[in-house]
Amino acid sequence: MRILKIEILKIFNKRRSYIGFVAVLAMVFLVFLAMYYEGQDLLGFLTQNLENTFVFHGNLINGNLFAYIVLKSLWVHFPILVVLVTGDLISGEEQAGTFRMVLIRPVSRFKLISAKFIAGLLYVSLLVLFMAIVSIVLGRVTFGNGDLLVLMQTVNIFPADDAMWRLVLAFLFGIVSMGTVAALSFFLSAVTGNSLTAILGTLAIVIVLTFVSAFNIPVLVIVKPFLFTTYMTSWQSFFYFEMNTAQIIFDLLVLLIHIIGFYLLTVLYFNRKDILS
Amino acid sequence: MKKSMKRILVFALLLLNGQLFSQVVDVMQLLDSSAQLLQNIESYSADILVKVDVDFIRMPDKKAHIEYRSPNHYKVESDGFLILPKMGMKPMLKQLDADKFHVVFNGEEAIDGANCVIVNLVPKERKSKVALSTFWIRKSDYRIVRVETFTKKSGSFLVDLYYKDELPLPSEMHFSFEVSGFNIPVRFIGKSIEMDKAKLKDDEVNAGKVIVTFSNYNIRFQN
């Protein structure tokens, strides 16, 4: 427990750990400006063919839609913010040469790596929760409450109270998705011993695999079920009108297995590693 | 021979003209009586339940409260987002103004066992959004039981009206319509990015239905 506290302190003593929080604030603010000035136009564009036949009552540009749009940025931007910190957790110390000093003390490598890993996951959770709280609170205060309009294969409209728990669950799923990215970067951080390589390597893997998962490229369709990126976007499953709970649980388990897998690989690798720096 | 043929022809034309004339008068009276039923209403309020049955829209049934006060005050209160057909009771009142339309009798038809007169209304104004409206008016009580409207830009829609008790306003309205061009060819908001080539052509027609059920009517009639 003490090691965990120290590792958490180490993370928050680094300036780069706050880049993520500042970037989230900036991102949320930009989405706010976009929605404030363009929200009605966007909605008008989506509903233009219906406006001749129907009249709409109620406010669809609301806090729930705002939080949903912010949440969508998880897919593209968030991994960058995550790996900036988690890709440096092991390699940072290796490059600084502090491991030798730490490991001569009576602390096992397993405990040290586990503490670092948990601290990394806590950081990711805090970052996602920070985004969730900022977007939900700012959205509610500025745009008010209302039904949530989501375009999946159809136009789905969820009542406000229904939308709220879907958003909360989606953000929680986002923690697991980003936890997987963090676990991969943690593993690469141990293997490469270089923060830059670990960060860029993780981003390259995530971008390429996300591309394969997102597009239906005929030759590569067969590998999609074996890529963790296929399951990372499953937070969107909470916004299907009829939610497939079994599929969501399966996707969640696949990601958790990846997180545990990367963690065990890191422990195995680090236990046998010669600390030479 | 020629003279007698001419006489028969003139007689036949006169007969036909007389029959047509009497039908126009009947239709105008029917329209007037039907309009009178609605125009006697000074104000009304009701609770409504809106059920949207459209392929591309998924939403739960919605409750709302509506208020109408003659001639133009119309208010809808609902907790959340609500989709309502534009062709409500208010536009129908407008359409029943025979001065603004060419009225054409189009036969009779039984709907749910009740004999109805079919009346076509063609707007006199060339800029009107509506190209043609057809009303089915029940002969026994002058109530409108069906309206089909063809618009110039928004396709066509059909409204079936169902009545309970002696109220002049419907207890249920079934609004069937077709909308073309509501497509999302690139599912950029879905789980993956998929291009639907068929939808890119943008000529698909989507059919749908909105059912509005009215309850707790509070109607005030003009003195």
Boltz contact constraints between the chains, C-beta under 6 A:
constraints:
  - contact:
      token1: [A, 49]
      token2: [B, 179]
      max_distance: 6.0
  - contact:
      token1: [A, 49]
      token2: [B, 181]
      max_distance: 6.0
  - contact:
      token1: [A, 49]
      token2: [B, 182]
      max_distance: 6.0
  - contact:
      token1: [A, 52]
      token2: [B, 154]
      max_distance: 6.0
  - contact:
      token1: [A, 53]
      token2: [B, 154]
      max_distance: 6.0
  - contact:
      token1: [A, 53]
      token2: [B, 177]
      max_distance: 6.0
  - contact:
      token1: [A, 54]
      token2: [B, 83]
      max_distance: 6.0
  - contact:
      token1: [A, 55]
      token2: [B, 84]
      max_distance: 6.0
  - contact:
      token1: [A, 55]
      token2: [B, 86]
      max_distance: 6.0
  - contact:
      token1: [A, 57]
      token2: [B, 76]
      max_distance: 6.0
  - contact:
      token1: [A, 57]
      token2: [B, 78]
      max_distance: 6.0
  - contact:
      token1: [A, 57]
      token2: [B, 82]
      max_distance: 6.0
  - contact:
      token1: [A, 58]
      token2: [B, 80]
      max_distance: 6.0
  - contact:
      token1: [A, 58]
      token2: [B, 81]
      max_distance: 6.0
  - contact:
      token1: [A, 58]
      token2: [B, 82]
      max_distance: 6.0
  - contact:
      token1: [A, 60]
      token2: [B, 81]
      max_distance: 6.0
  - contact:
      token1: [A, 147]
      token2: [B, 80]
      max_distance: 6.0
  - contact:
      token1: [A, 147]
      token2: [B, 81]
      max_distance: 6.0
  - contact:
      token1: [A, 151]
      token2: [B, 189]
      max_distance: 6.0
  - contact:
      token1: [A, 152]
      token2: [B, 190]
      max_distance: 6.0
  - contact:
      token1: [A, 154]
      token2: [B, 56]
      max_distance: 6.0
  - contact:
      token1: [A, 154]
      token2: [B, 58]
      max_distance: 6.0
  - contact:
      token1: [A, 155]
      token2: [B, 56]
      max_distance: 6.0
  - contact:
      token1: [A, 155]
      token2: [B, 57]
      max_distance: 6.0
  - contact:
      token1: [A, 156]
      token2: [B, 58]
      max_distance: 6.0
  - contact:
      token1: [A, 157]
      token2: [B, 59]
      max_distance: 6.0
  - contact:
      token1: [A, 157]
      token2: [B, 81]
      max_distance: 6.0
  - contact:
      token1: [A, 159]
      token2: [B, 80]
      max_distance: 6.0
  - contact:
      token1: [A, 214]
      token2: [B, 192]
      max_distance: 6.0
  - contact:
      token1: [A, 214]
      token2: [B, 193]
      max_distance: 6.0
  - contact:
      token1: [A, 215]
      token2: [B, 193]
      max_distance: 6.0
  - contact:
      token1: [A, 233]
      token2: [B, 191]
      max_distance: 6.0
  - contact:
      token1: [A, 236]
      token2: [B, 191]
      max_distance: 6.0
  - contact:
      token1: [A, 241]
      token2: [B, 58]
      max_distance: 6.0
